[in-house]
């Protein structure tokens, strides 16, 4: 009887050790896979970043997104505490032959070892429904969100800039009036040249 009890205890302990080892193996695999798929946030920067000064409504952030890693990095969103919403935008020709801005589906992909320019008249980060003014010379902080849920903190200097008057594709700026009074402004007034020097 004692031998049977000892054998059962031994088998139970062995089974528990086996299950424990199995659990550890399964738990560690996703972590290793995740670490292989993620690119260090240190590889991404927004150089020469600036934001158009604005008292209310909406504004936009520009600069040079740089990826120093050996893998593509996709920015899928951005966050700014003093705004109702932040979107990633692109500028496309509309049916009338003019240029209209709309949310960029899939975000911004910065190829490995390359850069992507965010500029007036092109791709940019749109800040909508400002909760407070952004004055010339002020530095604001934003968070960029990557496709693998990492965040990158960036700063941008506010500049007094007369261009970047946003014209939206139908339905693009009709959310709760967040800067909707700006939606009919003419995008053609944008200066596509020395935008960073204003």
Buried (B, 14 or more C-beta within 10 A) or exposed (E): EEEEEEEEEEEEEEEEEEEEEEEEEEEEEEEEEEEEEBBEBEBBBBEEBBBBBBEBBBBBBBBBBBBBBEEBBBBBBBEBEEBBBBBBBBBEEBEEEEBBBBEBEEBBBBEEEEBBEBBBBBBBBBBBBBEEEBEEEEEBEBBBBBBEEBBBEBBBBBBEBEBBBBBBBEEBBEBEEBBBEBBEBEBEEBBEEEBBEB
